[in-house]
Amino acid sequence: MKLMRQHATYLRRRPCSGSLLIEVSLALGLAVMLALVMMKASLLAISGNQWTVMQTLTDAYLTRETALSNRIPWVDLTATGSPWPSMDASADQTITLGKAAGGSLIQATLTRFRLDIASDASTETNLTVTRLYSVLKYEIGDQHYVKSRSTLRMQ
């Protein structure tokens, strides 16, 4: 008898049925919203990382270009098959900067040319002055970027 009274009391105290279902649905909805916000934040972090990686790769390549322009002998620089042709004969070449995390190649377009600067006839020194240009064109997403380096060479 006492057991039946406790059971009857339990049945009377129970609030509306289905409230647990509503609470679980709200908690699940909140968890999904939180997951979407976290996913968006991680995608934003990754896209910024892509820009940083591209800047590092292009800076490294142009540093290599600067070193090469300082190191090339003057005879090779002014020869017919020079890596830095005159401005009129400059040509674009596609280069590989590196590989992305997925294994896809990261490519850019490199243009090299030289500009011979006329020396002043009134000076006593007979210097030949040449400026070497390396221009790198690349894309990140839908944006197009251009970086350049120039080196002044004298003989």
C-alpha atoms as a printed R data frame, in Angstrom:
    type eleno elety resid chain resno      x      y       z
1   ATOM     1    CA   MET     A     1  0.000  0.000   0.000
2   ATOM     2    CA   LYS     A     2  2.759  2.393   0.897
3   ATOM     3    CA   LEU     A     3  4.458  1.551  -2.381
4   ATOM     4    CA   MET     A     4  1.327  2.383  -4.350
5   ATOM     5    CA   ARG     A     5  1.050  5.754  -2.643
6   ATOM     6    CA   GLN     A     6  4.661  6.610  -3.518
7   ATOM     7    CA   HIS     A     7  4.023  5.615  -7.117
8   ATOM     8    CA   ALA     A     8  0.857  7.719  -7.262
9   ATOM     9    CA   THR     A     9  2.723 10.668  -5.727
10  ATOM    10    CA   TYR     A    10  5.478 10.289  -8.337
11  ATOM    11    CA   LEU     A    11  2.928 10.299 -11.140
12  ATOM    12    CA   ARG     A    12  1.266 13.435  -9.794
13  ATOM    13    CA   ARG     A    13  4.550 15.351  -9.376
14  ATOM    14    CA   ARG     A    14  5.710 14.654 -12.886
15  ATOM    15    CA   PRO     A    15  5.425 17.846 -14.988
16  ATOM    16    CA   CYS     A    16  4.244 17.954 -18.571
17  ATOM    17    CA   SER     A    17  5.587 15.110 -20.633
18  ATOM    18    CA   GLY     A    18  7.851 16.059 -23.576
19  ATOM    19    CA   SER     A    19  9.812 18.795 -21.829
20  ATOM    20    CA   LEU     A    20 12.897 16.568 -21.842
21  ATOM    21    CA   LEU     A    21 12.603 16.286 -25.627
22  ATOM    22    CA   ILE     A    22 12.497 20.086 -25.938
23  ATOM    23    CA   GLU     A    23 15.538 20.517 -23.677
24  ATOM    24    CA   VAL     A    24 17.539 17.937 -25.619
25  ATOM    25    CA   SER     A    25 16.555 19.563 -28.935
26  ATOM    26    CA   LEU     A    26 17.642 22.990 -27.680
27  ATOM    27    CA   ALA     A    27 20.954 21.597 -26.415
28  ATOM    28    CA   LEU     A    28 21.588 19.849 -29.729
29  ATOM    29    CA   GLY     A    29 20.762 23.026 -31.662
30  ATOM    30    CA   LEU     A    30 23.143 25.029 -29.478
31  ATOM    31    CA   ALA     A    31 25.887 22.442 -30.010
32  ATOM    32    CA   VAL     A    32 25.403 22.616 -33.800
33  ATOM    33    CA   MET     A    33 25.560 26.432 -33.740
34  ATOM    34    CA   LEU     A    34 28.762 26.307 -31.685
35  ATOM    35    CA   ALA     A    35 30.279 23.786 -34.110
36  ATOM    36    CA   LEU     A    36 29.457 26.031 -37.083
37  ATOM    37    CA   VAL     A    37 31.037 29.050 -35.414
38  ATOM    38    CA   MET     A    38 34.175 27.033 -34.631
39  ATOM    39    CA   MET     A    39 34.352 25.741 -38.220
40  ATOM    40    CA   LYS     A    40 34.070 29.256 -39.613
41  ATOM    41    CA   ALA     A    41 36.812 30.477 -37.283
42  ATOM    42    CA   SER     A    42 39.132 27.657 -38.327
43  ATOM    43    CA   LEU     A    43 38.480 28.351 -42.034
44  ATOM    44    CA   LEU     A    44 39.334 32.007 -41.489
45  ATOM    45    CA   ALA     A    45 42.560 30.991 -39.763
46  ATOM    46    CA   ILE     A    46 43.482 28.679 -42.639
47  ATOM    47    CA   SER     A    47 42.837 31.321 -45.315
48  ATOM    48    CA   GLY     A    48 45.144 33.762 -43.520
49  ATOM    49    CA   ASN     A    49 47.736 31.039 -43.323
50  ATOM    50    CA   GLN     A    50 47.580 30.568 -47.103
51  ATOM    51    CA   TRP     A    51 48.410 34.240 -47.623
52  ATOM    52    CA   THR     A    52 51.350 34.008 -45.209
53  ATOM    53    CA   VAL     A    53 52.727 30.907 -46.928
54  ATOM    54    CA   MET     A    54 52.528 32.592 -50.336
55  ATOM    55    CA   GLN     A    55 54.287 35.706 -49.040
56  ATOM    56    CA   THR     A    56 57.063 33.574 -47.580
57  ATOM    57    CA   LEU     A    57 57.511 31.599 -50.800
58  ATOM    58    CA   THR     A    58 57.583 34.688 -53.014
59  ATOM    59    CA   ASP     A    59 59.987 36.537 -50.700
60  ATOM    60    CA   ALA     A    60 62.308 33.525 -50.648
61  ATOM    61    CA   TYR     A    61 62.281 33.263 -54.435
62  ATOM    62    CA   LEU     A    62 62.988 36.962 -54.911
63  ATOM    63    CA   THR     A    63 65.833 36.764 -52.386
64  ATOM    64    CA   ARG     A    64 67.294 34.014 -54.570
65  ATOM    65    CA   GLU     A    65 66.868 36.272 -57.613
66  ATOM    66    CA   THR     A    66 68.700 39.132 -55.855
67  ATOM    67    CA   ALA     A    67 71.570 36.837 -54.911
68  ATOM    68    CA   LEU     A    68 71.810 35.535 -58.479
69  ATOM    69    CA   SER     A    69 71.788 39.048 -59.951
70  ATOM    70    CA   ASN     A    70 74.652 40.060 -57.647
71  ATOM    71    CA   ARG     A    71 76.660 36.916 -58.379
72  ATOM    72    CA   ILE     A    72 76.413 36.619 -62.179
73  ATOM    73    CA   PRO     A    73 79.643 37.601 -63.991
74  ATOM    74    CA   TRP     A    74 79.489 40.777 -66.053
75  ATOM    75    CA   VAL     A    75 80.421 38.915 -69.250
76  ATOM    76    CA   ASP     A    76 77.459 36.542 -68.838
77  ATOM    77    CA   LEU     A    77 75.199 39.453 -67.979
78  ATOM    78    CA   THR     A    78 75.860 41.297 -71.219
79  ATOM    79    CA   ALA     A    79 76.045 38.185 -73.456
80  ATOM    80    CA   THR     A    80 73.381 37.313 -76.005
81  ATOM    81    CA   GLY     A    81 71.802 34.507 -73.915
82  ATOM    82    CA   SER     A    82 71.813 36.516 -70.678
83  ATOM    83    CA   PRO     A    83 69.316 35.584 -67.945
84  ATOM    84    CA   TRP     A    84 68.492 39.324 -67.843
85  ATOM    85    CA   PRO     A    85 67.924 40.346 -71.469
86  ATOM    86    CA   SER     A    86 67.444 43.943 -72.499
87  ATOM    87    CA   MET     A    87 64.066 45.469 -71.751
88  ATOM    88    CA   ASP     A    88 62.876 45.023 -75.334
89  ATOM    89    CA   ALA     A    89 63.631 41.287 -75.368
90  ATOM    90    CA   SER     A    90 62.166 40.398 -71.966
91  ATOM    91    CA   ALA     A    91 59.980 37.311 -71.808
92  ATOM    92    CA   ASP     A    92 57.747 35.754 -69.153
93  ATOM    93    CA   GLN     A    93 58.517 32.321 -67.777
94  ATOM    94    CA   THR     A    94 56.383 30.185 -65.489
95  ATOM    95    CA   ILE     A    95 58.225 29.039 -62.375
96  ATOM    96    CA   THR     A    96 57.352 26.740 -59.488
97  ATOM    97    CA   LEU     A    97 57.611 28.349 -56.059
98  ATOM    98    CA   GLY     A    98 56.826 25.188 -54.089
99  ATOM    99    CA   LYS     A    99 54.061 22.790 -53.173
100 ATOM   100    CA   ALA     A   100 50.924 23.409 -51.137
101 ATOM   101    CA   ALA     A   101 49.845 21.181 -48.273
102 ATOM   102    CA   GLY     A   102 47.651 19.096 -50.595
103 ATOM   103    CA   GLY     A   103 50.554 18.474 -52.968
104 ATOM   104    CA   SER     A   104 49.449 20.933 -55.647
105 ATOM   105    CA   LEU     A   105 52.143 23.065 -57.282
106 ATOM   106    CA   ILE     A   106 52.342 26.765 -56.504
107 ATOM   107    CA   GLN     A   107 53.369 28.618 -59.636
108 ATOM   108    CA   ALA     A   108 54.106 32.203 -60.580
109 ATOM   109    CA   THR     A   109 55.277 34.153 -63.626
110 ATOM   110    CA   LEU     A   110 58.785 35.621 -63.581
111 ATOM   111    CA   THR     A   111 59.924 38.407 -65.894
112 ATOM   112    CA   ARG     A   112 63.595 39.397 -65.980
113 ATOM   113    CA   PHE     A   113 65.084 42.331 -67.857
114 ATOM   114    CA   ARG     A   114 67.931 44.811 -67.622
115 ATOM   115    CA   LEU     A   115 68.031 48.521 -68.174
116 ATOM   116    CA   ASP     A   116 71.353 50.015 -69.255
117 ATOM   117    CA   ILE     A   117 71.821 53.461 -67.756
118 ATOM   118    CA   ALA     A   118 73.799 55.899 -69.887
119 ATOM   119    CA   SER     A   119 76.831 57.327 -68.140
120 ATOM   120    CA   ASP     A   120 77.443 61.038 -67.904
121 ATOM   121    CA   ALA     A   121 80.137 62.145 -70.381
122 ATOM   122    CA   SER     A   122 81.339 64.920 -68.085
123 ATOM   123    CA   THR     A   123 82.604 62.538 -65.398
124 ATOM   124    CA   GLU     A   124 86.180 61.269 -65.341
125 ATOM   125    CA   THR     A   125 85.174 57.713 -64.543
126 ATOM   126    CA   ASN     A   126 84.042 55.506 -67.350
127 ATOM   127    CA   LEU     A   127 81.416 53.382 -65.577
128 ATOM   128    CA   THR     A   128 78.940 51.069 -67.196
129 ATOM   129    CA   VAL     A   129 75.799 51.029 -65.060
130 ATOM   130    CA   THR     A   130 73.037 48.463 -65.431
131 ATOM   131    CA   ARG     A   131 69.924 47.875 -63.345
132 ATOM   132    CA   LEU     A   132 68.609 44.296 -63.277
133 ATOM   133    CA   TYR     A   133 64.903 43.747 -62.643
134 ATOM   134    CA   SER     A   134 63.092 40.590 -61.511
135 ATOM   135    CA   VAL     A   135 59.285 40.869 -61.515
136 ATOM   136    CA   LEU     A   136 57.179 38.083 -59.989
137 ATOM   137    CA   LYS     A   137 53.421 37.855 -60.672
138 ATOM   138    CA   TYR     A   138 51.247 35.445 -58.673
139 ATOM   139    CA   GLU     A   139 47.703 34.843 -57.466
140 ATOM   140    CA   ILE     A   140 46.185 34.102 -54.079
141 ATOM   141    CA   GLY     A   141 42.569 33.114 -54.544
142 ATOM   142    CA   ASP     A   142 41.024 35.703 -56.861
143 ATOM   143    CA   GLN     A   143 43.583 38.418 -56.096
144 ATOM   144    CA   HIS     A   144 46.575 39.133 -58.375
145 ATOM   145    CA   TYR     A   145 49.859 40.338 -56.852
146 ATOM   146    CA   VAL     A   146 53.162 41.611 -58.255
147 ATOM   147    CA   LYS     A   147 56.499 41.781 -56.448
148 ATOM   148    CA   SER     A   148 59.751 43.046 -57.870
149 ATOM   149    CA   ARG     A   149 63.397 43.382 -56.942
150 ATOM   150    CA   SER     A   150 66.065 45.376 -58.707
151 ATOM   151    CA   THR     A   151 69.833 45.264 -58.444
152 ATOM   152    CA   LEU     A   152 72.237 47.984 -59.538
153 ATOM   153    CA   ARG     A   153 75.414 46.657 -61.141
154 ATOM   154    CA   MET     A   154 78.435 48.781 -62.146
155 ATOM   155    CA   GLN     A   155 81.639 48.062 -63.935
